[in-house]
Amino acid sequence: MAPPPPAPVVPVSPRDLARDVIGVVLGGGRGTRLYPLTKMRAKPAVALAGKYRLVDIPISSCLHSGVDRIFVLTQFQSGSLNRHIFRTYRFESFGRGFIEVLAAHQADPEHAHEVPGLEGGWYEGTADAVRRNLREFTLHRSEEVLILAGDHIYRMDFGLFIGTHRHAEADITVAVTPVRRAQATGFGILKLGQDGRIVRFVEKPKDPAVLDDMAVPGLPDGCTHVASMGIYAIRKDRLADLVAPHQMKDFGKDVIPSALAQGRLRVQAHVYAGYWEDIGTIASYYAANLRLAEGDPPFDLYDQERPIYTRPRFLPPTRFDGVKLDQTLIADGCFLQGCEITHSVIGIRSIIRRGARIADSIVIGNDSYEERPGPTSRAEIPLGIGPDCEIRRSIIDKDVRIGRGVRIINKDGADERDGERYVIRDGIVCIPKGTTIPDGTVI
């Protein structure tokens, strides 16, 4: 007689998640590969789709799933991230839910001896960030701690994820996603046993023999391997032991391989087949945003059941006057006059003047209105994009002033360059926040 099929995984209810799970969103390091977008802000505070911030993605998935006790760990350039979270996520006075920002800090000497690594200072990795804040997590009742990155795009039901974790009676569960062999060298790759248990982990494997050994048969769409998404569910009573040793700096590079080497811990995979994008570079940020403006975007911003939450700004409608648009997202509060925009994302409060042509670009917008938007302004070079400009394959950060007849087109075809008023990364021209570009400039 054949053995009975395994029992299906039962999702954990939102009520149980609210009671038993704490969410931890990691604010990331310096974000050097996203420079200059991270020159004045943390990675999770970088704009997305014209009106959101990257941190809104994991927080929204948490709240829709029922996880409403969330810590956000921050350090570098965290001011705008802190303000965004404070202004956006308010909970009722008598509810249990909260979102609390924990910045890198110098620990109280009275308690520094309680947990190894609690001495404070800059975080040296994802696991180190969690270790330095363990005391905060232990103050709240929970069964699991959900560890999330603050710079990924996805929409996940954490009830199903925690259901997989509990069904397998795992100590650690890692969310994994299928990737092609050519992509595998850029991720942490996992080898799975028959029951979904992780038996091997290799960070960014390059050796063809290792890649052959790590291949997983039967994956869809030509995928050959499964990659870690940097999303972990960890039993709370195991967490301190896993991250306590000082050499445990990062979950992917240190904690998961160490747990596998011990042999006594069960490390489980939860396979996620939906859209997921790691926003690690200017190129990935640029491509992910522009895909959202296309006819059939891979990530649905219009999901009425699970919307992406962000700060309510109470902005006026966007105003169009003689504008030609195609495959473009336009956020609230913009003033567009006599311009042509194709395959682009236009952020909040953007002002684009007559004769401007914008293609394959991201205009992040403005923090405020300089004055009533119109064709003229008292400023020598007013806020926004001036008349008769041409902008192609570019990212225009917030509060930029671009004069008349400016051409931002990467005229020399450079792949990497640091200019006086611009930065080129991956062939994409980036104009840093607050920059002024004089009339007639060609970049």
Sequence and secondary structure as in RCSB ss.txt:
>XXXX:A:sequence
MAPPPPAPVVPVSPRDLARDVIGVVLGGGRGTRLYPLTKMRAKPAVALAGKYRLVDIPISSCLHSGVDRIFVLTQ
FQSGSLNRHIFRTYRFESFGRGFIEVLAAHQADPEHAHEVPGLEGGWYEGTADAVRRNLREFTLHRSEEVLILAG
DHIYRMDFGLFIGTHRHAEADITVAVTPVRRAQATGFGILKLGQDGRIVRFVEKPKDPAVLDDMAVPGLPDGCTH
VASMGIYAIRKDRLADLVAPHQMKDFGKDVIPSALAQGRLRVQAHVYAGYWEDIGTIASYYAANLRLAEGDPPFD
LYDQERPIYTRPRFLPPTRFDGVKLDQTLIADGCFLQGCEITHSVIGIRSIIRRGARIADSIVIGNDSYEERPGP
TSRAEIPLGIGPDCEIRRSIIDKDVRIGRGVRIINKDGADERDGERYVIRDGIVCIPKGTTIPDGTVI
>XXXX:A:secstr
             HHHHHHHEEEEEE  S  GGGTTTTSSS GGGSEETTTEETTHHHHHHHHHHT  EEEEEE 
TT HHHHHHHHHH    TTSS EEEEEE  B  TTTTTTSTTTTBSS  SHHHHHHTTHHHHHTS  SEEEEEES
SEEE   HHHHHHHHHHTT SEEEEEEEE HHHHTTSEEEEE TTSBEEEEEES   HHHHHHH  TT STT  E
EEEEEEEEEEHHHHHHHH STT   IIIIIHHHHHHHSSS EEEEE  S EEE  SHHHHHHHHHHHTSSS SS 
TT SSS            EEES EEEEEEE TT EEES EEEEEEE TT EE TT EEES EE   SS SSS SS
  SSSS SEE TT EEESEEE TT EE TT EES TT  SSEE SS EEETTEEEE TT EE TT B 
